[in-house]
Amino acid sequence: MAEKKSKNKSQQNATIAVNRQARHEYFIEERFEAGLVLEGWEVKSLRAGRVQLKESYVVLKRGEAWLHGAHISALLSASTHINPEAVRHKKLLLNRHELNKLIGSVERKGYTLIPLSMYWKAGRAKLEIGLAKGKQLHDKRATSKDRDWQREKARIMKKG
C-alpha cells in the first residue's frame, strides 16, 4: 500500500516545467522525448523547480540537437568553484533515426522545434519537444473560439 502511494506521489511531481505558450503559438504535429546533458548544479535547480521554458527553442547543428534559451537559475547554495551560467546551450539526446527525421522536417518542410515540457522519468530529466508549425492570428482566434464553445457546451450539458 505504501508503495502505491509513493508511486502516485512521484507521478504527480514528475513535471518540472511546461511551456504553455507553445500550444497557443504553434500547431503541434509530432512529439519527441529527449534526454538532456546537464551539470550537477542544474539538476539541483531542476529538483527545486527553478526552470523556465517560455522563450526557449531547439536548434539542429551538425547532426545534433541543442536547447537554446532555457533559463535554469542557480540555487544560492551552488558551489563556489563553479560559475553557473543560467542560459547555457544544452545538448539533447535523441536517436539517430529521430534526428534524421527532425532534420528533414525542419530543413525541407519548414517546421519548427519547440520544447513543450520538462519532466522526470526514472530519475532522469527528460524534455518533450514538438515538431510544430506557427499559427497565424486568425488560427489563434479560431482556437480560442473553439475552446470557449467547448466550455459553454460543458456548462449546458451539466445543467441538463
Backbone bond lengths (Angstrom), bond angles and torsions (degrees), N, CA, C in turn:
res aa  C-N    CA-C-N  psi(-1)  N-CA   C-N-CA  omega(-1)  CA-C   N-CA-C  phi
1 M - - - 1.440 - - 1.527 110.43 -
2 A 1.322 116.16 -41.28 1.466 119.52 -179.55 1.528 110.54 -66.57
3 E 1.340 117.21 -33.60 1.455 120.16 179.58 1.522 111.04 -64.18
4 K 1.333 117.53 -40.45 1.458 120.80 179.72 1.519 110.80 -63.43
5 K 1.325 116.17 -40.60 1.460 119.25 179.41 1.519 110.83 -64.14
6 S 1.325 117.45 -43.21 1.462 120.04 -178.91 1.531 110.86 -66.51
7 K 1.337 118.06 -37.65 1.459 120.30 177.18 1.523 109.91 -64.97
8 N 1.336 115.93 -43.25 1.458 119.70 178.65 1.519 110.65 -60.13
9 K 1.320 116.59 -43.96 1.451 121.70 -178.52 1.523 110.34 -64.04
10 S 1.331 117.57 -41.59 1.459 120.22 -179.56 1.528 110.87 -68.92
11 Q 1.325 118.40 -32.49 1.456 120.54 177.82 1.523 110.92 -69.74
12 Q 1.332 117.46 -34.84 1.454 120.50 179.43 1.524 110.64 -68.58
13 N 1.313 118.75 -37.68 1.450 122.87 -177.43 1.527 112.47 -93.19
14 A 1.324 118.28 11.79 1.451 121.08 -176.09 1.527 112.27 -70.75
15 T 1.316 118.25 -29.99 1.459 121.09 -178.41 1.520 110.08 -78.44
16 I 1.319 116.07 127.68 1.459 121.80 179.14 1.522 109.93 -94.32
17 A 1.340 116.76 -51.68 1.462 121.46 -178.62 1.526 109.56 -152.07
18 V 1.331 115.79 150.52 1.461 122.07 178.96 1.521 108.35 -128.70
19 N 1.320 115.98 137.04 1.454 121.89 176.39 1.527 107.54 -94.94
20 R 1.323 116.98 89.06 1.469 121.09 -175.89 1.517 111.99 -71.82
21 Q 1.305 117.00 -29.83 1.454 121.08 -178.58 1.532 111.31 -66.42
22 A 1.317 117.67 -25.27 1.465 122.05 -177.66 1.527 111.60 -61.81
23 R 1.320 117.85 -41.80 1.463 120.31 -179.43 1.524 111.79 -70.54
24 H 1.328 116.48 -23.40 1.458 121.02 177.47 1.525 110.93 -79.71
25 E 1.313 117.58 -36.02 1.463 122.28 -173.61 1.532 113.95 -90.68
26 Y 1.354 118.25 -20.84 1.461 120.86 -171.85 1.527 111.88 -135.35
27 F 1.344 115.14 154.34 1.458 122.76 165.97 1.526 106.26 -88.89
28 I 1.318 118.26 119.09 1.467 121.34 -178.87 1.530 108.23 -87.51
29 E 1.326 116.76 115.35 1.457 121.88 -178.20 1.529 111.84 -86.98
30 E 1.321 116.03 -46.40 1.466 120.78 -175.65 1.520 109.03 -147.58
31 R 1.342 116.46 150.91 1.459 121.89 -178.72 1.523 110.20 -118.79
32 F 1.337 114.80 145.34 1.459 121.76 177.85 1.520 108.97 -133.07
33 E 1.325 116.11 149.26 1.459 121.75 175.95 1.522 108.51 -106.13
34 A 1.331 115.45 128.40 1.460 120.30 -178.51 1.513 109.92 -128.83
35 G 1.323 115.56 144.22 1.457 120.73 172.48 1.522 108.90 -83.11
36 L 1.318 116.43 166.94 1.462 121.99 -178.64 1.520 110.14 -124.23
37 V 1.322 116.80 143.01 1.459 121.38 172.07 1.521 105.86 -95.04
38 L 1.333 116.60 111.41 1.462 122.08 -174.56 1.514 111.38 -123.10
39 E 1.308 116.14 159.27 1.458 122.51 172.33 1.522 108.01 -93.41
40 G 1.321 116.81 166.65 1.459 121.59 -175.99 1.517 114.04 -60.05
41 W 1.335 118.09 -43.47 1.456 120.51 -178.87 1.524 111.15 -67.10
42 E 1.351 117.08 -28.18 1.465 120.47 178.63 1.526 110.92 -69.89
43 V 1.320 116.57 -38.61 1.461 120.50 178.21 1.529 110.29 -63.40
44 K 1.333 116.31 -42.46 1.466 120.11 178.22 1.519 110.87 -62.85
45 S 1.312 117.14 -39.70 1.459 121.13 178.41 1.529 111.06 -67.22
46 L 1.331 117.03 -37.53 1.467 120.36 176.99 1.524 110.35 -63.14
47 R 1.324 116.92 -42.10 1.467 120.25 178.78 1.529 110.96 -61.88
48 A 1.334 116.54 -31.02 1.466 121.26 177.53 1.526 111.37 -83.84
49 G 1.344 117.50 -5.71 1.461 121.04 177.47 1.521 113.97 78.39
50 R 1.315 117.64 27.79 1.463 121.46 -176.17 1.529 110.87 -100.73
51 V 1.330 116.05 62.05 1.456 121.63 179.94 1.532 109.21 -135.91
52 Q 1.335 115.77 147.47 1.455 121.50 178.75 1.521 108.69 -135.40
53 L 1.338 116.40 125.36 1.460 121.95 -177.63 1.527 112.68 -105.98
54 K 1.312 117.63 3.49 1.465 122.29 -170.21 1.529 113.54 -55.41
55 E 1.302 118.20 -47.51 1.462 121.25 -175.57 1.523 112.98 -105.81
56 S 1.314 117.31 21.69 1.457 120.13 -176.65 1.531 111.34 -93.94
57 Y 1.326 114.98 160.52 1.455 121.75 179.18 1.529 108.18 -153.21
58 V 1.329 115.59 166.80 1.463 121.30 -178.27 1.529 108.56 -112.43
59 V 1.325 116.14 134.04 1.466 122.93 -179.79 1.525 108.15 -119.42
60 L 1.322 115.79 140.45 1.466 121.47 175.96 1.520 108.31 -104.82
61 K 1.352 116.21 116.59 1.469 121.74 179.81 1.516 109.05 -129.94
62 R 1.316 116.96 129.97 1.464 123.32 176.31 1.527 113.25 47.22
63 G 1.316 116.66 43.51 1.458 121.15 176.82 1.515 114.58 76.09
64 E 1.333 118.27 15.96 1.462 122.28 178.58 1.520 109.03 -129.39
65 A 1.329 116.12 153.04 1.462 121.62 178.24 1.530 109.29 -103.14
66 W 1.327 116.87 135.33 1.455 123.03 -178.36 1.520 109.53 -128.89
67 L 1.311 116.54 139.08 1.458 122.88 175.96 1.522 108.56 -94.70
68 H 1.316 116.75 121.40 1.462 123.02 179.81 1.520 109.48 -114.12
69 G 1.307 117.15 144.86 1.454 121.99 171.42 1.514 116.47 82.23
70 A 1.314 119.57 -0.63 1.469 121.07 176.94 1.528 107.94 -75.67
71 H 1.304 116.27 127.95 1.464 121.10 -174.91 1.527 109.45 -101.14
72 I 1.324 116.70 112.72 1.465 122.30 175.73 1.522 106.41 -114.91
73 S 1.333 116.64 108.01 1.471 119.53 -178.56 1.522 110.06 -82.39
74 A 1.301 114.53 138.92 1.460 121.15 -177.72 1.526 110.69 -75.26
75 L 1.314 115.79 149.71 1.456 121.07 174.71 1.531 109.25 -74.81
76 L 1.299 115.93 157.75 1.465 119.48 178.77 1.521 111.44 -66.78
77 S 1.322 116.19 -26.11 1.455 120.54 -178.25 1.531 112.66 -88.06
78 A 1.335 117.65 18.33 1.469 120.29 178.52 1.524 109.54 -63.69
79 S 1.283 116.01 151.01 1.462 121.64 -176.49 1.529 111.48 -61.49
80 T 1.304 116.66 150.69 1.460 121.39 -177.52 1.522 112.70 -78.25
81 H 1.321 118.48 -24.07 1.460 120.37 -177.92 1.529 112.77 -88.24
82 I 1.327 117.04 -1.73 1.460 121.10 178.59 1.522 108.05 -111.58
83 N 1.326 116.34 133.53 1.458 120.92 176.80 1.526 108.06 -98.81
84 P 1.342 118.57 96.50 1.465 120.04 -176.42 1.529 111.75 -69.89
85 E 1.316 115.33 130.87 1.459 122.24 178.16 1.526 107.28 -108.33
86 A 1.340 117.46 114.91 1.462 122.29 -172.14 1.526 113.03 -65.40
87 V 1.326 117.27 -39.94 1.464 120.59 -177.60 1.525 108.01 -113.14
88 R 1.313 115.79 78.39 1.459 122.66 -179.17 1.521 108.50 -104.25
89 H 1.334 117.89 144.52 1.461 120.94 176.83 1.528 108.09 -72.82
90 K 1.333 115.96 126.76 1.464 120.68 -177.81 1.524 109.74 -112.83
91 K 1.313 115.83 134.23 1.462 120.80 179.32 1.520 109.24 -77.32
92 L 1.336 115.98 138.32 1.458 122.13 177.17 1.521 109.02 -101.91
93 L 1.318 115.66 140.38 1.456 121.53 -177.65 1.527 109.23 -101.88
94 L 1.322 115.82 111.26 1.467 122.86 179.39 1.522 109.22 -132.42
95 N 1.331 116.49 157.67 1.463 121.02 175.29 1.522 109.57 -69.64
96 R 1.318 116.82 155.42 1.464 121.59 179.41 1.526 110.42 -60.10
97 H 1.341 117.28 -38.92 1.470 121.40 179.78 1.533 110.19 -62.45
98 E 1.344 116.68 -43.83 1.467 120.65 178.72 1.527 110.59 -65.40
99 L 1.315 117.44 -43.21 1.466 121.01 178.68 1.524 111.53 -60.31
100 N 1.315 117.32 -43.96 1.464 120.50 179.25 1.523 111.04 -62.31
101 K 1.331 116.78 -40.18 1.462 120.89 178.45 1.530 110.76 -65.00
102 L 1.330 116.74 -43.11 1.457 120.97 179.42 1.525 111.51 -65.81
103 I 1.322 116.74 -43.19 1.460 120.43 179.61 1.527 110.57 -60.66
104 G 1.321 116.46 -43.87 1.460 120.56 178.20 1.520 112.59 -62.40
105 S 1.315 116.94 -43.23 1.458 120.51 -178.59 1.520 112.27 -68.63
106 V 1.319 117.03 -40.92 1.463 120.45 -177.76 1.527 110.93 -71.60
107 E 1.327 117.55 -46.02 1.461 120.31 -174.49 1.523 113.13 -78.08
108 R 1.324 117.93 -37.43 1.461 119.95 -174.62 1.521 112.95 -95.21
109 K 1.312 117.52 -38.73 1.466 120.40 -172.97 1.522 113.70 -100.73
110 G 1.328 117.93 -6.72 1.457 120.52 175.75 1.513 115.53 79.14
111 Y 1.314 117.59 25.16 1.460 120.86 177.36 1.531 110.52 -79.20
112 T 1.329 115.45 166.06 1.460 122.73 176.95 1.518 108.38 -120.59
113 L 1.319 117.84 146.60 1.466 122.17 176.43 1.522 108.28 -105.55
114 I 1.324 116.14 122.07 1.459 120.15 -179.85 1.524 109.89 -130.59
115 P 1.332 117.61 143.91 1.465 120.09 175.09 1.525 110.06 -76.91
116 L 1.324 116.28 133.92 1.461 121.31 -178.90 1.518 111.80 -100.92
117 S 1.323 116.59 -45.91 1.463 119.25 -179.94 1.523 109.85 -156.84
118 M 1.327 114.00 159.60 1.461 121.65 176.02 1.515 106.87 -124.49
119 Y 1.329 116.26 136.01 1.461 120.16 -175.73 1.516 110.32 -152.67
120 W 1.341 115.05 168.06 1.467 122.21 176.58 1.514 108.95 -95.05
121 K 1.333 116.10 138.15 1.460 121.43 174.39 1.515 107.35 -142.18
122 A 1.302 116.93 114.46 1.467 123.89 -178.50 1.527 111.08 54.99
123 G 1.326 116.75 40.69 1.451 121.86 176.59 1.518 114.92 79.44
124 R 1.324 117.55 5.50 1.458 121.59 179.82 1.524 110.17 -118.24
125 A 1.316 116.56 144.41 1.459 121.50 179.13 1.526 108.86 -78.49
126 K 1.318 116.21 129.02 1.460 122.09 178.82 1.527 108.77 -122.72
127 L 1.328 115.73 151.70 1.448 122.17 178.94 1.519 107.84 -122.69
128 E 1.323 116.43 127.91 1.459 120.69 175.28 1.522 107.11 -93.84
129 I 1.341 115.21 118.45 1.458 118.99 179.01 1.516 108.71 -110.83
130 G 1.315 116.01 149.47 1.450 121.13 -177.78 1.519 111.45 -119.10
131 L 1.319 115.24 139.29 1.451 122.68 172.35 1.521 105.10 -87.16
132 A 1.330 118.07 114.75 1.456 120.46 -166.76 1.526 112.65 -134.27
133 K 1.330 114.18 156.96 1.464 123.34 170.85 1.511 107.22 -116.43
134 G 1.315 117.56 141.24 1.461 121.99 -178.45 1.519 112.57 -69.17
135 K 1.324 116.04 147.05 1.463 122.10 176.46 1.522 109.69 -93.53
136 Q 1.325 115.44 145.58 1.456 121.25 171.39 1.528 108.15 -87.78
137 L 1.321 117.75 171.44 1.457 121.90 -178.35 1.526 111.53 -60.30
138 H 1.354 116.99 -41.67 1.465 119.14 -179.27 1.528 111.50 -67.51
139 D 1.334 117.54 -29.96 1.471 120.43 176.08 1.520 110.44 -66.90
140 K 1.337 117.00 -40.50 1.460 121.02 179.38 1.521 110.43 -64.58
141 R 1.330 116.10 -40.41 1.471 119.94 178.31 1.527 110.77 -63.81
142 A 1.318 117.28 -43.08 1.467 121.23 179.92 1.523 110.56 -63.79
143 T 1.319 117.08 -40.25 1.462 121.11 178.94 1.522 110.77 -62.73
144 S 1.338 116.20 -45.21 1.467 118.67 -179.42 1.526 110.68 -68.16
145 K 1.330 117.59 -34.89 1.465 121.30 177.56 1.536 110.60 -64.46
146 D 1.340 116.98 -43.41 1.468 121.17 177.61 1.521 111.17 -63.55
147 R 1.332 117.15 -41.64 1.458 121.29 179.61 1.539 110.68 -63.35
148 D 1.335 116.13 -43.01 1.469 119.80 178.21 1.522 111.38 -63.90
149 W 1.341 117.39 -39.74 1.462 120.72 179.05 1.527 110.64 -65.82
150 Q 1.318 118.25 -40.99 1.464 120.59 177.69 1.526 111.21 -61.98
151 R 1.324 116.76 -40.40 1.457 121.51 178.46 1.530 110.69 -64.50
152 E 1.341 116.60 -44.43 1.467 121.36 179.44 1.528 110.93 -65.40
153 K 1.323 116.51 -40.37 1.470 121.25 179.58 1.529 110.06 -63.00
154 A 1.332 116.64 -40.27 1.464 120.46 178.62 1.528 110.49 -64.04
155 R 1.341 117.35 -39.30 1.471 120.44 177.51 1.517 111.90 -63.88
156 I 1.334 116.72 -42.47 1.471 121.37 -179.95 1.520 110.30 -64.50
157 M 1.331 117.17 -43.38 1.473 120.81 -179.60 1.519 110.87 -67.39
158 K 1.322 117.70 -32.55 1.455 120.91 179.82 1.513 110.95 -68.48
159 K 1.345 117.39 -39.83 1.466 121.77 177.98 1.513 111.06 -67.98
160 G 1.329 116.53 -31.67 1.448 124.14 173.66 1.456 114.13 65.76
